[in-house]
């Protein structure tokens, strides 16, 4: 007999792209780690299980952040009037080099995880640094917190500052060591293959990582077509490849295993075709793309072509850990994209964006991001009583108000895979 | 002998556009309502005045919000997947009609002012509704709070729903009554002439308001060239005028007295020329312009042409009362505008934007928004100890971190015109 319990509240989630499901004063039955069902009235067979009544609160799926850099957390909000390549050299690389120091890593990573908990992110695809030990620590800390994550040791063996580079051999060996140790160690925290991006990886390294991905059957994350300067650099480095995506593809890093690529602001038609065919995920990071003058990704177009999309903070090129901020910004830039595209690429609605921030990105983790039967139960309980005080709102409007005007103070409880997660200990 | 006191802390402000002035562990001397001077060492003559030591905190000028709608506060975060004209009809006009009820007005307006206090806005240019009594109440509540504001009774006598319209005669009479009663009543809260926008005002009304502005020598606020749909409507209504701005101009509402126009997203060359000549302020409201799919205002170009610019939340088309949010968004859209303009309109730096959010908008109020000698002392004391914990940052970087990652929890004290402002009582 598995552990069952019921949560009561105003339930809102999305099954399909752009359509809210709501149950006012409804019940979610959780069995072990997963959703058993959502009901308007509690079925009699559940009369004797534990009932947690959240009164007038909202119950929504936990947020999925499909791309962010844990070691850049200390730089949050800094240097955001630079472009990508300049920003990497001035702010990011010097900061990442500090993670050879495990004490520094422990201090920042534990704070980072606590802040992630605060803002209601229950699943995340995380870049660490190239440092093996700090990466292992980050995996362990995530497991201790109860949050779910893919965590990648970053690989970079060329075109990187001498204080933040590794040899091809070390890069492969260290990655293999982490995969061997962690692939099956934890239920909710897993390693992921993480070439930084094409400019900082030799073709041999990319191919080696492609082989490891296949051997260990682990997913891949990287960056693709973020910024003009970056793309020009890739073209100069690899004139023999037809485009950026094909470099990953030729190394077995583009959809052979589940793959997520951050940004995709400037993907061309052939790259879109390839991503659609190989079901490569896009981690849409609008705050980052605006902050670093990268542009606006053609998200409506990518979705229409059948490419799976999730939302991402891309901390610290994105300045906020909060998915609320990303949801708002993603809506705003989709409006500007609509104008830019001559009113062709329709703006993204709140329901569409909420889907991307939960089930859209959640699909990278399996059955995650919805309250449909058999989905892992990740949830936030939202007390919006301080936000909606002047009139009676629908559940959809209350969610919209929370997204646009709420913050961590409104998040009362967090659940991951059926378990209530307490505030992680820090430092 | 006037009252003097000193504040000690890490002082940062802007004298000129784009250049921070900083004094680490410095002193600001306040005499009565104004700044006497900023010093690295306390001059001996001030040895005996009261000293308030804020330790390691930042001391910055208070924020100036150059355009927002108090009665739309209850709608904050709602309906933001609509365009302007549709949004007005569905959300805004029905909400504003409620302000015939003075009890409702008291409830929302007092909460609104408390929230404005929270986020560190010390001066604001505020639209009320067309209702005379609720507008008077808003002026009184602002005065009681200690915050400074221009508050305008909205005028609208045509093309408005029957539940939210007034006759030409009432509009003029009610406005005159408010001007007579309030023009000299309070030191820091003043009435302002507020035609809603061209579509909702007859030419007779605009001309009547122009005469009142001149007669009472009070400033003017309105909307200009926000959105394509709106501009097309104005063209259809007034084919005999060469453009939107000239309709205000021909009515004596465009720079005869100090004038601020919200948005100016789509101003043409002749309008820019006129604004520059008549020193008409722009209230740049990027959150609003993104939320309602209006576009990105050409702020770099307007500034280069010598037009005075401030920043604004435009609540509730803008979803946040916080000027932090506007500063971030204004930076982001300036980056996108740089790309859109073929890399001609340079992005706005943090120092430039901070100037706009303080001294830029402050100039509409007189000597406001800086710590230069004889400026009214409006200030925020920022405790950023929760934000900057991993390394030593410069004062500029600490300000940047507060703007991008801080919120009302970091604001420890607020001052307006030399006086510390306590949390306003609410409801």
Interface residues (C-beta under 8 A of the other chain):
Chain A: X74 X76 X77 X78 X80 X81 X107 X108 X111 X287 X290 X291 X292 X293 X295 X296 X319 X320 X328 X329 X331 X332 X333 X335 X336 X338 X339 X340 X347 X349 X350 X387 X389 X390 X391 X393 X397 X400 X401 X402 X403 X404 X405 X407
Chain B: X74 X76 X77 X78 X80 X81 X107 X108 X111 X287 X290 X291 X292 X293 X295 X296 X319 X320 X328 X329 X331 X332 X333 X335 X336 X338 X339 X340 X347 X349 X350 X387 X389 X390 X391 X393 X397 X400 X401 X402 X403 X404 X405 X407
